[in-house]
Amino acid sequence: MERTTEDSAQVAGIVLAAGGGRRLGGHPKALLTHRGRPLVEHAAHALREGGCAPVHIVLGAAAGTVRARARLDGYVLVDNPDWEQGMGSSLRAGLASLAGTGAKAALVALVDQPGIGAEAVARVVAAYRSPSSLAAASYGAERGHPVLFGADRWADVTASAVGDRGARAYLRAHQSAITLVDCSDIARTDDIDTPEDLTLLE
């Protein structure tokens, strides 16, 4: 599953982990426990093992607690002071943090999807072709995460990332350019959004 150093150097990883878990009673999703460790560790590990380097983690709600409780050595931690404005602000912060890294693409994953592991990440990373690449995992007929944005697209993605929409508007406008990578055989797309969803964690 490990990719070569040359491949890994091309695609950086971004974990969006700033949410406050409003529908979970204010429990930050990054700190929810899955298999004995916080979700943020699982997401970051999946990106690293799937071939992303470096891996940046965008923190917001309870950022200090996340730093203290999670084992995040070797990752770049990015604080998003505007996290309450929604996912768009975290995506902007994550892409901005890649300036100067030499990354030619960014693969974006969400902290609250523990069913998406390193295998799915590796498949989407393998879709990278150039700094104009645009790719996403698909599950059946549905586009999902992770999503890969070539560096040439970052400015436009950033301009369109507002509120809780993240990159949805950009992806809709560029649907014909997206390379869909079927990951339905190796990953689950369940989001941990409500107390009922907590049963999906182990």
The 8 nearest C-alpha neighbors of each residue, nearest first, counted from 0:
[[1, 2, 49, 118, 121, 48, 117, 50],
 [2, 0, 50, 48, 49, 3, 121, 7],
 [1, 3, 50, 6, 7, 0, 4, 49],
 [4, 2, 6, 5, 7, 1, 50, 8],
 [3, 5, 7, 6, 8, 2, 50, 52],
 [6, 4, 3, 8, 7, 9, 2, 10],
 [7, 5, 3, 4, 8, 9, 2, 10],
 [6, 8, 4, 50, 51, 9, 52, 5],
 [7, 9, 5, 6, 52, 10, 4, 102],
 [8, 10, 103, 102, 7, 6, 104, 11],
 [11, 9, 104, 51, 105, 7, 102, 8],
 [12, 10, 52, 105, 51, 53, 54, 102],
 [11, 13, 54, 106, 51, 105, 46, 55],
 [12, 14, 107, 55, 56, 54, 106, 93],
 [13, 15, 56, 108, 109, 16, 107, 57],
 [14, 16, 109, 57, 110, 17, 56, 108],
 [17, 15, 110, 58, 57, 29, 14, 18],
 [18, 16, 59, 58, 60, 57, 82, 15],
 [19, 17, 20, 60, 16, 27, 59, 28],
 [18, 20, 27, 60, 21, 25, 26, 17],
 [21, 19, 27, 25, 23, 26, 22, 28],
 [20, 22, 25, 23, 24, 19, 26, 18],
 [23, 21, 193, 24, 20, 192, 25, 194],
 [24, 22, 20, 193, 21, 25, 194, 26],
 [23, 25, 21, 22, 26, 20, 194, 193],
 [24, 26, 21, 20, 23, 19, 27, 22],
 [25, 27, 20, 24, 23, 19, 28, 21],
 [28, 26, 19, 20, 29, 30, 18, 25],
 [29, 27, 31, 30, 20, 26, 111, 18],
 [28, 30, 39, 38, 27, 16, 31, 110],
 [31, 29, 37, 28, 27, 38, 32, 65],
 [32, 30, 28, 37, 38, 29, 33, 27],
 [31, 33, 37, 36, 35, 38, 30, 34],
 [34, 32, 201, 200, 35, 36, 38, 37],
 [35, 33, 201, 36, 32, 200, 37, 38],
 [34, 36, 33, 32, 37, 201, 38, 31],
 [35, 37, 32, 33, 34, 38, 40, 41],
 [38, 36, 32, 30, 31, 39, 40, 33],
 [39, 37, 41, 29, 40, 31, 33, 30],
 [38, 40, 29, 42, 37, 41, 110, 43],
 [41, 39, 43, 38, 42, 37, 44, 69],
 [40, 42, 44, 38, 39, 43, 45, 113],
 [43, 41, 45, 39, 44, 40, 110, 38],
 [42, 44, 40, 46, 45, 41, 39, 47],
 [43, 45, 47, 41, 46, 42, 48, 40],
 [46, 44, 117, 116, 42, 48, 43, 47],
 [47, 45, 49, 43, 44, 51, 48, 12],
 [46, 48, 51, 44, 49, 50, 45, 43],
 [49, 47, 45, 50, 46, 117, 44, 1],
 [50, 48, 121, 117, 120, 46, 47, 45],
 [49, 51, 7, 2, 48, 47, 1, 121],
 [52, 50, 11, 47, 12, 7, 10, 46],
 [53, 51, 11, 54, 7, 8, 10, 12],
 [52, 54, 11, 51, 12, 55, 74, 75],
 [53, 55, 12, 52, 74, 11, 13, 51],
 [54, 56, 75, 13, 76, 74, 12, 14],
 [57, 55, 14, 76, 13, 77, 75, 58],
 [56, 58, 77, 15, 16, 78, 17, 93],
 [59, 57, 17, 78, 16, 62, 79, 77],
 [58, 60, 17, 79, 62, 82, 78, 80],
 [59, 61, 19, 62, 17, 18, 27, 58],
 [62, 60, 64, 63, 65, 59, 27, 19],
 [63, 61, 65, 59, 60, 58, 64, 66],
 [62, 64, 66, 65, 61, 67, 60, 68],
 [65, 63, 67, 61, 66, 62, 68, 69],
 [64, 66, 62, 68, 67, 63, 69, 61],
 [65, 67, 63, 64, 68, 69, 62, 71],
 [66, 68, 64, 65, 69, 63, 70, 62],
 [69, 67, 65, 66, 64, 70, 30, 37],
 [70, 68, 65, 71, 66, 67, 37, 40],
 [71, 69, 72, 40, 68, 66, 67, 37],
 [70, 72, 74, 69, 73, 40, 66, 43],
 [73, 71, 74, 70, 75, 69, 76, 66],
 [72, 74, 71, 75, 54, 53, 70, 76],
 [73, 75, 72, 54, 71, 55, 76, 56],
 [76, 74, 55, 56, 54, 77, 73, 53],
 [77, 75, 56, 55, 57, 74, 78, 58],
 [76, 78, 57, 56, 58, 75, 79, 55],
 [79, 77, 58, 57, 59, 80, 76, 62],
 [78, 80, 59, 81, 82, 58, 89, 92],
 [81, 79, 82, 78, 59, 83, 58, 60],
 [82, 80, 79, 83, 84, 88, 59, 89],
 [81, 83, 59, 84, 79, 80, 85, 17],
 [84, 82, 85, 81, 18, 19, 59, 80],
 [85, 83, 82, 81, 162, 88, 86, 163],
 [86, 84, 163, 162, 83, 87, 82, 88],
 [85, 87, 163, 89, 165, 88, 90, 162],
 [86, 88, 165, 160, 161, 90, 162, 89],
 [87, 89, 91, 86, 90, 85, 82, 92],
 [90, 88, 92, 86, 91, 87, 93, 79],
 [89, 91, 93, 87, 92, 88, 94, 86],
 [90, 92, 88, 157, 94, 89, 93, 95],
 [93, 91, 89, 95, 90, 94, 96, 88],
 [92, 94, 90, 96, 91, 95, 89, 57],
 [93, 95, 91, 96, 97, 92, 90, 153],
 [96, 94, 92, 97, 93, 98, 91, 90],
 [97, 95, 93, 94, 98, 92, 77, 55],
 [96, 98, 95, 94, 100, 99, 93, 102],
 [99, 97, 96, 100, 95, 101, 94, 102],
 [98, 100, 101, 97, 102, 96, 95, 103],
 [101, 99, 102, 97, 98, 53, 96, 11],
 [100, 102, 99, 103, 98, 9, 97, 8],
 [103, 101, 9, 100, 104, 10, 11, 8],
 [102, 104, 9, 150, 130, 10, 149, 101],
 [105, 103, 149, 10, 150, 148, 102, 130],
 [106, 104, 11, 148, 10, 12, 147, 107],
 [105, 107, 147, 12, 146, 13, 11, 148],
 [108, 106, 13, 146, 145, 12, 14, 105],
 [109, 107, 145, 14, 144, 13, 15, 110],
 [110, 108, 15, 111, 14, 112, 16, 107],
 [109, 111, 16, 42, 39, 112, 15, 14],
 [110, 112, 191, 190, 109, 113, 28, 38],
 [113, 111, 190, 114, 110, 189, 115, 109],
 [114, 112, 115, 111, 42, 38, 41, 116],
 [113, 115, 187, 112, 186, 188, 116, 189],
 [116, 114, 186, 113, 187, 112, 119, 188],
 [117, 115, 45, 118, 119, 114, 120, 186],
 [116, 118, 45, 49, 120, 119, 48, 121],
 [119, 117, 121, 120, 116, 49, 122, 0],
 [118, 120, 122, 121, 117, 116, 182, 115],
 [119, 121, 117, 49, 123, 118, 122, 124],
 [122, 120, 49, 124, 118, 119, 123, 50],
 [123, 121, 125, 119, 120, 124, 118, 126],
 [122, 124, 126, 125, 120, 121, 180, 136],
 [125, 123, 121, 126, 122, 127, 120, 10],
 [124, 126, 122, 123, 127, 121, 128, 6],
 [127, 125, 123, 124, 128, 134, 122, 178],
 [128, 126, 125, 124, 132, 129, 123, 134],
 [127, 129, 132, 126, 130, 131, 125, 149],
 [128, 130, 131, 132, 127, 149, 103, 104],
 [131, 129, 149, 150, 103, 151, 132, 104],
 [130, 132, 149, 151, 129, 152, 150, 133],
 [133, 131, 149, 129, 130, 127, 128, 148],
 [132, 134, 148, 177, 147, 149, 178, 131],
 [135, 133, 178, 177, 147, 179, 146, 132],
 [136, 134, 146, 179, 145, 147, 180, 144],
 [135, 137, 180, 143, 144, 179, 145, 181],
 [138, 136, 142, 181, 143, 141, 180, 179],
 [137, 139, 183, 141, 182, 140, 181, 142],
 [138, 140, 141, 137, 183, 181, 142, 182],
 [139, 141, 138, 137, 142, 181, 143, 179],
 [142, 140, 138, 137, 139, 143, 136, 179],
 [141, 143, 137, 136, 138, 135, 140, 144],
 [144, 142, 136, 137, 141, 135, 145, 138],
 [145, 143, 146, 136, 108, 135, 142, 107],
 [144, 146, 108, 107, 136, 135, 143, 106],
 [145, 147, 135, 144, 107, 106, 134, 136],
 [148, 146, 106, 134, 105, 133, 135, 107],
 [149, 147, 133, 105, 104, 132, 152, 150],
 [148, 150, 104, 130, 132, 131, 151, 152],
 [151, 149, 104, 130, 103, 152, 153, 148],
 [150, 152, 131, 130, 149, 153, 154, 103],
 [151, 153, 150, 149, 155, 154, 156, 131],
 [154, 152, 156, 150, 155, 151, 157, 94],
 [155, 153, 157, 156, 152, 158, 151, 150],
 [154, 156, 158, 157, 153, 152, 159, 169],
 [157, 155, 153, 159, 158, 154, 169, 160],
 [156, 158, 154, 160, 91, 155, 159, 153],
 [159, 157, 155, 156, 160, 154, 161, 91],
 [158, 160, 156, 157, 161, 169, 155, 168],
 [161, 159, 87, 165, 157, 166, 158, 156],
 [162, 160, 87, 159, 164, 165, 163, 88],
 [161, 163, 85, 87, 164, 84, 86, 165],
 [164, 162, 85, 86, 165, 87, 161, 84],
 [163, 165, 162, 167, 166, 87, 161, 160],
 [164, 166, 87, 160, 86, 163, 167, 161],
 [165, 167, 169, 160, 168, 170, 164, 156],
 [168, 166, 170, 169, 164, 165, 171, 160],
 [169, 167, 171, 170, 166, 172, 159, 164],
 [170, 168, 172, 166, 167, 171, 156, 173],
 [169, 171, 173, 167, 172, 168, 174, 166],
 [170, 172, 174, 168, 173, 169, 167, 166],
 [171, 173, 169, 170, 174, 168, 175, 167],
 [174, 172, 170, 171, 176, 175, 169, 177],
 [173, 175, 171, 176, 177, 170, 172, 169],
 [174, 176, 173, 177, 172, 178, 171, 170],
 [177, 175, 174, 173, 178, 133, 134, 132],
 [178, 176, 134, 133, 174, 175, 179, 135],
 [177, 179, 134, 133, 135, 180, 176, 126],
 [180, 178, 135, 136, 137, 134, 177, 181],
 [181, 179, 136, 137, 135, 123, 182, 178],
 [180, 182, 137, 183, 136, 138, 179, 139],
 [183, 181, 184, 185, 119, 137, 136, 138],
 [182, 184, 138, 185, 186, 181, 139, 137],
 [185, 183, 182, 186, 181, 138, 187, 119],
 [184, 186, 182, 183, 119, 118, 187, 115],
 [187, 185, 115, 114, 183, 182, 184, 119],
 [188, 186, 114, 115, 189, 183, 185, 112],
 [187, 189, 114, 112, 190, 115, 186, 143],
 [188, 190, 187, 112, 191, 114, 113, 199],
 [191, 189, 112, 111, 192, 188, 196, 113],
 [190, 192, 196, 111, 193, 197, 189, 112],
 [191, 193, 190, 196, 22, 23, 194, 20],
 [194, 192, 23, 196, 195, 22, 191, 197],
 [195, 193, 196, 197, 23, 192, 22, 198],
 [196, 194, 193, 197, 198, 192, 199, 191],
 [195, 197, 191, 193, 198, 194, 199, 192],
 [196, 198, 199, 195, 194, 200, 191, 193],
 [197, 199, 196, 200, 195, 201, 194, 191],
 [200, 198, 197, 196, 201, 191, 189, 195],
 [201, 199, 33, 198, 197, 32, 34, 113],
 [200, 33, 34, 199, 198, 32, 35, 197]]
